[in-house]
Amino acid sequence: MAEIITAVYASAETLQNVRNDLISVGIPQEKIRVSEEKKQVQVMGPHTAESEIEEILQRHLPTEVHTS
């Protein structure tokens, strides 16, 4: 089952770096949503990849991370 992991960042400039890191480890672009207005990145992925995705998101020091 797919989960959506959302990370919110203090700076909109961080969003592109996060997106690039996710793509570089093989997360398909269509599974990544970036909202500059909300300063957040959402990643849809299988439960088995959750820890790897969260580790990448945490590298960029989010102010908030949650899974739905």
C-alpha positions as CSV (number, residue, x, y, z in Angstrom):
1,M,0.0,0.0,0.0
2,A,1.3,3.4,-0.9
3,E,1.8,6.1,1.7
4,I,2.3,9.8,1.3
5,I,5.1,11.4,3.3
6,T,5.0,15.2,3.6
7,A,7.9,17.3,4.8
8,V,7.6,21.1,5.4
9,Y,10.6,23.3,5.1
10,A,11.4,26.8,6.4
11,S,12.8,27.9,3.0
12,A,11.4,27.4,-0.5
13,E,14.9,27.2,-1.9
14,T,15.4,23.9,-0.1
15,L,12.5,22.2,-2.1
16,Q,14.5,21.7,-5.3
17,N,17.4,20.2,-3.5
18,V,15.1,17.7,-1.8
19,R,13.4,16.8,-5.1
20,N,16.8,16.3,-6.7
21,D,18.0,14.0,-3.9
22,L,14.8,11.9,-4.1
23,I,15.1,11.5,-7.9
24,S,18.8,10.6,-7.6
25,V,18.0,7.5,-5.4
26,G,15.3,6.3,-7.9
27,I,12.1,7.9,-6.7
28,P,10.1,8.5,-9.9
29,Q,9.4,12.2,-10.6
30,E,5.6,11.5,-10.9
31,K,5.7,10.3,-7.2
32,I,7.0,13.7,-5.9
33,R,4.9,16.8,-5.5
34,V,6.5,20.1,-4.6
35,S,4.5,23.1,-3.3
36,E,6.5,26.3,-3.2
37,E,3.4,28.1,-1.7
38,K,3.2,25.7,1.2
39,K,7.0,25.1,1.3
40,Q,6.4,21.3,1.3
41,V,7.4,18.2,-0.5
42,Q,5.1,15.2,-0.7
43,V,6.3,11.8,-1.8
44,M,4.1,8.8,-2.6
45,G,5.9,5.5,-2.0
46,P,5.4,2.0,-0.8
47,H,5.6,1.4,3.0
48,T,8.8,-0.6,2.4
49,A,10.6,2.6,1.2
50,E,9.3,4.9,3.9
51,S,12.5,4.9,6.0
52,E,14.7,5.7,3.1
53,I,12.4,8.5,1.9
54,E,12.2,9.9,5.5
55,E,16.0,9.8,5.8
56,I,16.4,11.8,2.6
57,L,13.8,14.3,3.7
58,Q,15.4,14.7,7.1
59,R,18.8,15.6,5.6
60,H,17.4,19.0,4.6
61,L,16.1,19.8,8.2
62,P,12.4,20.0,7.8
63,T,10.3,21.8,10.3
64,E,7.7,19.1,10.1
65,V,7.3,15.5,8.7
66,H,4.2,13.4,8.7
67,T,2.8,10.3,7.0
68,S,-0.7,9.7,5.7
